[in-house]
Amino acid sequence: MDWKSVDERLIRRGELILDLEFLGNQGKELEKMNEGRPGPRYKLTHSYLGFLAAVRYLYAMPYRQLEGFTRALNRLVPEAQTADYSGIRKRILRLPTDPYESLRESDEPVSIALDSSGIKVEKAGGWIERKHGKKKRYVKLHFAVNTESHEVVAMEVTTDDVHDSEAAPRLLEEAGRHVKVGKGLGDGGYDSGKVYEFLEGRGIEAVIKPRVNARTGTGPSSRGHAVGMIRELGYATWAEFTGYGRRWAVETVYSTFKRLFGECAMGRSLGSIAVELVGKVALYNMLVNV
């Protein structure tokens, strides 16, 4: 491995996070944002709010502390305006964010791995308890990951009562807008007839680990073939032959994502948590492509 190149990539990530070049173009950006806009004029650009959102997400910074950050930054860089915490919050929650903007372009078919992970929401306990009872203390973050580049090519945020197989078709549909999906990998949570049918209907090879008690005579033919192969040759041979072992990529992405942003969401409602996680995925995809 070229460790010098790895070191340079990690150093470059820090440069990107705190890159203030956008401040030199604030006038033109504000003019475009306010063109034809009725009512109060924007005073802070989307670029500046995106920068503040990145600081908040990476350092788990509450909005009041973020206001203090703008004051300190203004003393160092006068072009960076100060802002009150309530205004920052409103703008960040309405900030137009595309989590897939940084994806690499390719016409080649790719393998994608599906999985979900729980995100703790202690600060949002009020609505969780009112809607789901005290035991429901997290939301689920569903990812579809390019196994080669480790990019998140589709995501969804749900409550913890949404099964993985229920979210899979929406993830696959979204992933298909950004990459050409050749193979879909999933663990036993995606062993569902609807998932197989969705994949087969779009010409995508299904590589899903069947349940332990799966039978060859039920479900789509591709599932029966997988069950028969595992029984005859063993799980290890099936996994090597189909490439199922590459599903580890999605586990790696979740590990990296949580090391960057922590185990918890800072939002207090499902809507604000979803906005926060979309912003974090956009930041993750940008950093992974440095």
C-alpha positions as CSV (number, residue, x, y, z in Angstrom):
1,M,0.0,0.0,0.0
2,D,1.2,3.5,-0.8
3,W,1.1,5.0,2.7
4,K,2.4,8.4,1.5
5,S,-0.7,8.6,-0.8
6,V,-3.0,7.6,2.0
7,D,-1.5,10.2,4.3
8,E,-2.0,12.9,1.7
9,R,-5.6,11.9,1.2
10,L,-6.3,12.2,4.9
11,I,-4.5,15.6,5.1
12,R,-6.5,16.8,2.0
13,R,-9.8,15.9,3.8
14,G,-8.9,18.5,6.5
15,E,-8.2,21.1,3.9
16,L,-11.6,20.5,2.2
17,I,-13.6,20.7,5.4
18,L,-12.1,24.1,6.4
19,D,-11.8,25.5,2.8
20,L,-13.0,29.1,2.9
21,E,-12.5,30.0,-0.8
22,F,-16.3,30.3,-1.2
23,L,-16.2,33.5,0.8
24,G,-14.6,35.3,-2.1
25,N,-17.7,34.6,-4.2
26,Q,-20.4,35.5,-1.6
27,G,-21.6,38.7,-3.4
28,K,-22.4,36.9,-6.6
29,E,-24.0,33.9,-4.8
30,L,-26.2,36.2,-2.7
31,E,-27.2,38.2,-5.8
32,K,-28.3,35.0,-7.5
33,M,-30.1,33.7,-4.5
34,N,-32.0,36.9,-4.0
35,E,-32.9,37.4,-7.6
36,G,-36.7,37.7,-7.9
37,R,-37.1,36.6,-4.2
38,P,-40.1,38.2,-2.4
39,G,-39.8,39.2,1.2
40,P,-36.6,39.4,3.3
41,R,-33.3,39.1,1.5
42,Y,-30.9,36.3,2.2
43,K,-27.8,37.6,4.1
44,L,-25.9,34.2,4.3
45,T,-25.1,32.1,1.3
46,H,-25.9,28.4,0.9
47,S,-22.2,27.8,0.7
48,Y,-21.5,29.4,4.1
49,L,-24.4,27.5,5.7
50,G,-23.1,24.3,4.2
51,F,-19.7,25.0,5.8
52,L,-21.4,25.7,9.2
53,A,-23.4,22.5,8.8
54,A,-20.2,20.5,8.2
55,V,-18.7,22.0,11.3
56,R,-21.8,21.1,13.3
57,Y,-21.9,17.5,12.0
58,L,-18.2,16.7,12.4
59,Y,-17.8,18.2,15.9
60,A,-21.4,17.6,17.3
61,M,-21.6,21.3,17.8
62,P,-25.0,22.7,19.2
63,Y,-26.4,25.7,17.4
64,R,-25.6,28.1,20.2
65,Q,-22.0,27.1,20.1
66,L,-22.1,27.4,16.4
67,E,-23.1,31.0,16.8
68,G,-20.1,31.5,18.9
69,F,-18.0,29.8,16.2
70,T,-19.2,32.4,13.7
71,R,-18.2,35.2,16.0
72,A,-14.6,33.8,16.4
73,L,-14.4,33.1,12.7
74,N,-15.5,36.7,11.9
75,R,-12.6,38.0,14.0
76,L,-10.1,36.0,12.1
77,V,-11.8,36.3,8.6
78,P,-14.0,39.4,8.4
79,E,-15.7,38.1,5.2
80,A,-17.3,35.4,7.3
81,Q,-20.4,37.0,8.8
82,T,-21.7,36.3,12.3
83,A,-25.2,34.8,12.7
84,D,-27.6,34.0,15.5
85,Y,-28.2,30.4,16.4
86,S,-31.9,30.3,15.6
87,G,-31.3,31.7,12.1
88,I,-28.5,29.2,11.5
89,R,-30.9,26.4,12.6
90,K,-33.7,27.4,10.3
91,R,-31.4,27.8,7.3
92,I,-29.5,24.5,7.8
93,L,-32.8,22.6,8.1
94,R,-33.9,24.1,4.8
95,L,-30.6,23.9,3.1
96,P,-30.8,22.2,-0.3
97,T,-28.4,19.2,0.0
98,D,-27.7,16.5,-2.6
99,P,-26.0,13.6,-0.8
100,Y,-24.9,12.1,-4.2
101,E,-23.3,15.2,-5.7
102,S,-19.8,14.0,-5.1
103,L,-20.3,10.5,-6.6
104,R,-17.9,9.4,-9.3
105,E,-19.3,9.0,-12.8
106,S,-19.1,5.6,-14.4
107,D,-21.1,3.6,-17.0
108,E,-19.8,0.3,-15.8
109,P,-22.1,-2.0,-13.8
110,V,-21.3,-2.1,-10.1
111,S,-22.2,-4.3,-7.1
112,I,-24.0,-2.6,-4.3
113,A,-24.4,-3.9,-0.8
114,L,-27.5,-3.2,1.3
115,D,-27.7,-2.9,5.1
116,S,-29.1,-0.8,7.9
117,S,-27.8,0.5,11.2
118,G,-29.4,2.1,14.3
119,I,-28.8,5.7,15.1
120,K,-29.3,6.8,18.8
121,V,-31.7,9.7,19.3
122,E,-31.5,10.5,23.1
123,K,-32.2,14.1,22.5
124,A,-35.4,13.3,20.5
125,G,-36.8,11.0,23.3
126,G,-40.0,13.1,23.5
127,W,-41.4,12.3,20.1
128,I,-40.1,8.7,20.2
129,E,-41.8,8.0,23.4
130,R,-45.1,9.6,22.4
131,K,-45.2,7.7,19.1
132,H,-43.6,4.4,19.9
133,G,-43.2,3.9,23.6
134,K,-40.2,4.1,25.8
135,K,-38.4,1.1,24.3
136,K,-38.1,2.7,20.9
137,R,-34.9,4.8,21.2
138,Y,-33.4,4.9,17.8
139,V,-34.0,5.4,14.1
140,K,-32.7,3.2,11.3
141,L,-30.3,4.5,8.6
142,H,-30.4,2.3,5.5
143,F,-27.5,2.4,3.0
144,A,-26.9,1.1,-0.5
145,V,-23.1,1.1,-0.9
146,N,-20.9,0.8,-4.0
147,T,-18.6,-2.1,-2.9
148,E,-15.7,-0.8,-5.0
149,S,-15.6,2.9,-4.1
150,H,-17.4,2.6,-0.7
151,E,-19.7,5.5,-1.8
152,V,-23.2,5.7,-0.4
153,V,-25.3,5.6,-3.6
154,A,-28.7,5.5,-1.8
155,M,-30.0,6.1,1.7
156,E,-33.2,6.3,3.7
157,V,-34.0,7.2,7.2
158,T,-36.9,5.4,8.9
159,T,-38.2,4.6,12.4
160,D,-36.9,1.3,13.9
161,D,-40.0,-0.7,13.0
162,V,-39.3,-0.6,9.3
163,H,-37.9,-4.0,8.1
164,D,-34.8,-4.0,5.9
165,S,-36.7,-5.9,3.2
166,E,-39.3,-3.2,3.2
167,A,-36.8,-0.4,2.5
168,A,-34.8,-2.4,-0.1
169,P,-36.9,-1.6,-3.2
170,R,-36.7,2.2,-2.5
171,L,-33.0,1.9,-1.9
172,L,-32.4,0.0,-5.1
173,E,-34.6,2.4,-7.1
174,E,-32.6,5.4,-5.8
175,A,-29.3,3.6,-6.4
176,G,-30.3,3.0,-10.0
177,R,-30.5,6.8,-10.6
178,H,-26.8,7.2,-9.7
179,V,-25.0,4.1,-10.8
180,K,-25.6,1.1,-13.1
181,V,-26.4,-1.7,-10.7
182,G,-25.3,-5.1,-11.8
183,K,-25.5,-7.0,-8.6
184,G,-27.3,-6.5,-5.3
185,L,-25.8,-8.0,-2.1
186,G,-27.7,-8.4,1.2
187,D,-27.8,-10.5,4.3
188,G,-30.7,-12.6,5.5
189,G,-32.7,-9.5,6.4
190,Y,-33.3,-9.1,2.6
191,D,-34.3,-12.7,2.0
192,S,-37.8,-11.7,0.8
193,G,-39.7,-12.6,-2.4
194,K,-40.4,-9.0,-3.0
195,V,-36.7,-8.1,-3.0
196,Y,-35.9,-10.9,-5.4
197,E,-38.7,-10.0,-7.7
198,F,-37.6,-6.3,-7.7
199,L,-34.0,-7.3,-8.6
200,E,-35.0,-9.8,-11.2
201,G,-37.4,-7.3,-12.8
202,R,-34.6,-4.9,-13.4
203,G,-32.0,-7.4,-14.5
204,I,-30.0,-7.2,-11.3
205,E,-28.3,-10.3,-10.0
206,A,-29.5,-11.1,-6.5
207,V,-26.8,-12.2,-4.1
208,I,-28.7,-12.6,-0.8
209,K,-27.9,-15.0,2.0
210,P,-30.9,-17.3,2.4
211,R,-32.3,-18.0,5.8
212,V,-31.1,-21.2,7.6
213,N,-34.4,-22.9,7.2
214,A,-34.8,-21.9,3.5
215,R,-36.2,-24.4,1.0
216,T,-35.4,-24.8,-2.6
217,G,-39.0,-25.2,-3.8
218,T,-40.2,-21.8,-2.6
219,G,-39.8,-18.3,-3.9
220,P,-38.0,-17.1,-7.1
221,S,-35.8,-19.5,-9.0
222,S,-32.6,-17.5,-8.2
223,R,-33.3,-17.9,-4.4
224,G,-33.9,-21.7,-4.9
225,H,-30.6,-21.9,-6.8
226,A,-28.7,-20.2,-4.0
227,V,-30.3,-22.5,-1.4
228,G,-29.4,-25.6,-3.4
229,M,-25.8,-24.4,-4.0
230,I,-25.3,-23.8,-0.3
231,R,-26.6,-27.2,0.6
232,E,-24.5,-29.0,-2.0
233,L,-21.2,-27.0,-1.8
234,G,-21.4,-25.2,1.5
235,Y,-21.8,-21.6,2.5
236,A,-18.1,-20.7,2.0
237,T,-18.0,-21.9,-1.6
238,W,-21.3,-20.1,-2.4
239,A,-20.0,-16.9,-0.9
240,E,-16.8,-17.0,-2.9
241,F,-18.5,-18.0,-6.2
242,T,-21.1,-15.3,-6.0
243,G,-19.0,-12.5,-4.5
244,Y,-21.1,-12.3,-1.4
245,G,-18.0,-11.7,0.7
246,R,-17.8,-8.2,-0.8
247,R,-20.9,-7.3,1.3
248,W,-18.4,-6.4,4.1
249,A,-18.0,-3.0,2.3
250,V,-21.2,-1.7,3.7
251,E,-20.1,-2.7,7.2
252,T,-16.9,-0.8,6.6
253,V,-18.9,2.3,5.5
254,Y,-21.0,2.3,8.6
255,S,-17.9,2.0,10.8
256,T,-16.2,4.9,9.0
257,F,-19.5,6.9,9.1
258,K,-19.9,6.5,12.8
259,R,-16.2,7.2,13.5
260,L,-16.6,10.5,11.7
261,F,-20.0,11.6,13.0
262,G,-20.6,9.5,16.2
263,E,-23.4,7.1,17.2
264,C,-26.1,9.7,17.9
265,A,-28.2,12.2,16.0
266,M,-28.5,15.7,17.4
267,G,-31.9,16.5,16.0
268,R,-35.1,16.5,18.1
269,S,-37.6,15.4,15.5
270,L,-37.6,12.7,12.7
271,G,-37.6,15.5,10.1
272,S,-34.5,17.3,11.5
273,I,-32.7,14.0,12.1
274,A,-33.3,13.1,8.4
275,V,-31.9,16.4,7.3
276,E,-28.9,15.9,9.5
277,L,-28.2,12.4,8.2
278,V,-28.6,13.5,4.6
279,G,-26.0,16.3,5.3
280,K,-23.7,13.8,6.9
281,V,-23.9,11.4,4.0
282,A,-23.2,14.3,1.6
283,L,-20.1,15.1,3.6
284,Y,-19.0,11.5,3.8
285,N,-19.3,11.0,0.0
286,M,-17.2,14.1,-0.5
287,L,-14.5,13.0,1.9
288,V,-14.3,9.4,0.6
289,N,-13.7,10.7,-2.9
290,V,-10.7,13.0,-2.1
